[in-house]
Amino acid sequence: MRKILFFMLLLVQLTAATAFAYTNKEDGFKTQSPSSANYVEAVGKHFYGFIDDNGAAAGYAECLSSEQASKFLGAPFSTAAFDKTYSDILLLQRNGISNERINQLIAEPVVSPLFAFAENEEPDYLISAQKFGSNKYIAVTFNVKPESEPVTIYYTSANDKLYMLIAEQQTAVSNAVENQPENTIGVIGSADGPTDIYVKDNVLAKETNKTFLKKFKTIKPVDKNTAFTFGEKTANVKVILPDDWFYVQLADSRYNEEAVGVTVAMPQEAMVLILKEALDIGVTDIESAVIASQAAAADKSISAELTDKKDDIMDIFRHGIIILSVKANDKSFSDFVFDNPNKTAYGVNEALEDIKAALIEQGTEFKTFAYNTDFKDGQGSFSLQTELKPAETDFYYTLVAEGKVIGKAAYLALVFDRNGDDENTALKFWNGKTLLKD
């Protein structure tokens, strides 16, 4: 099954924590989030997710709309209705009633717009009542392909809201697994929340991250439309985003003891389109993404196909904010930059002109290209604003770049909007940024 975007962005080793660090007061929930220096998070107005060390564990929580919740049960939604359905499922599974009968109690097993299956893919699924800590869950386990691992989505409810969770972690081979036949799905009943049994080549690659499910807490929702924001510590900025945007934030400090950060903010519509394009080329997870990239490099026909789809791919990137940051572990970087500020400024100007020339050679067209650099007194900055049409596309973009070096820290922000849309959304919100420490 195609997983949420942040599962497809597993590009680095990460570290997770167990403390509560994320709270959504408006939707009424709080859950675990990484607290170490190394993590990746994906956040929207109504969802939150993270991945930990080497993808060893992942957690995702989303508050669904009332319309989506009603589709799940096939009737007007309430926590009371959810609890009754949970009890009915529990009674049926305790009495050994068939999965087909239990499945009939849920109208639509997937109601989040951020999840979907490949075209013509209708995987089998099992529904069960499970309990982790004090939380009651209706679990939906999908077996998409015989050669792939199942995916379980967990639903719980409070305050007449429906929450959807995904919680996975890697596990070692156990004796119980070794004694199971290949490609077997076992019983997943019991209110105590047993681990799904699925064997592929006698290895159980993943199991439920029970801690994440136990630690998920609901609180009384605050009846107030709070601003959706993200902060970037190195750039020292806080940016308000539209409610229908999301952001992914990655931090890593294990390479040369330098703290590296990446933040990407885009409309959620782009997320859905990215997932669609990924499915069209056979990418369903990080492993298939690697295989697809290798195949494209080796097969010119695949590369040509991707080139033919360039307009579709570029259509995804209509608006966005990207921030790259680094904090060096010593002064060697700042000494290099500020030893001769005039030389550094000249080097930056020369690099920008070289980039422009290379892009023009590849077919990019420019309407404007203006920049400014300033390096002195231990601080350096540059700004760039341009209108450009990428090669082999029909769209012009307004691109604004801002870079700054202060001591041992530096960041580069790229803000882009496609011309012809209603407004320069990304630039408008970037220009409205405030200092994070205000």
C-alpha positions, 0 to 999 in steps of 0.5 A: 500500500502506498503510505503517507508522504513522510514514509516515502521520505525515509532518506536518512537515519533518524532517532526517536524519543518517547516524550510527548512533544506534539499537541494539537489543541484544535483537534484534541490530541497529543502524541509522541514526537522526536526530541533528539537532534536527529529526526524527520517530521511531517505536519499538517493542520490536522496530522502529524507523523515522524520516523525514527532511527533507520526507519526502525519505528514510525508514528502517524496520527490524523484527525479526520473530518466529520464527513470522513468519519461518517463515511467510515461507519456509513452513518452520522459519526459520534464517539458513542457510535464508534464505541458501539461498533468496537463492542460489536466487532469485539463480540463477533471476534470472540465468538469466532464469527467470520472475517467477512461478517466483521468487515461488514460493520465498517462501510469504508476502511480508508477515508483519509484523502492522503491515503490511496491504492494503486489503480485497479488495486483492491487489497484484502483486509481484516478488521479487528477490535484491539486495545493498547493501554486505555485506548480502544482501536478498530484496526484495519489490516491490508494485505496488498500483495502476497510478496509485501508486508501488511499495513494496519491502520488504527482508528480511535475516537473521543469527543465525537472525533475520529482519529487515524493512526499508523504505528510500525517498528522493525522486529527480529525473527522470533521462534513463533515466526520461524515455525509459521508457513510462508505467506500466512495471515494469522488471527488478529482478534483479542482486545489485548492487541496481538501482533499481526502474523504475516510471514514472508520467507520466514521473516517478520519485517515489521510489527506494531509500535505498541508504545505509540498507540498506548501513548496517544492521548485525546484532550478536549478540543479547543474551539478556536482556529489556531494559525498553522505555523512552522519554525526554523531555528537556524534561520530563526524564523516562524512562518504562518502557512495556509491551512491546506499546506503541510511541511516536512522537517528533517534534522541530522547532526551525525555527519562531521558533527554538523547540524543539518536541517531541511524544511519543505512546505507545500500545498497538500494538493502537491502531496496527493499529486506526488503520490499519484505520480509515484504510483504511475511509475511503480513507486510504493515505498522507499525500496521501490523508489531506489529500484525505479531510480536505478532503472531510469538511470539504466534504461533510456526509455524510462528516462524518456517517459519521465521527460514526457511527463515533465509538465505533469511533474512540474504541475505539482510544484506550483508553490513552495518554501524550502529552507536548507540550514547548517551549523558547523562544529567549529569556526573553520567555515566562518573563518573561510567566509569572512577572512576576505569578505570582498572575495567571498561576495565576488565568489557568490556573485560569480557562482550565481552568474555561472548557475544562470549560464548553465540553466540557459544552456539547458533551455531555461528562459529568464525574464529577470535575474537580480541579486545582491550580496553583502559580507562584512563584520562577521555576517553575510547575506545574499538575495536573489529574485528572478522570473524563469521558465524551466527547460521544456516546460510552459510555466514561468515561476517567480523565485526568491532566494535568501541566504545568510551566514552568521558565525558558524551557522548558515541557511538558504531559503528558496521560495517559489510561485508559479506565475498565472496562479491567483496569487504568489502564495508562498512569497506572501507567507514568507514575507509575513515571517516573524522572528522565532524568538519573538 
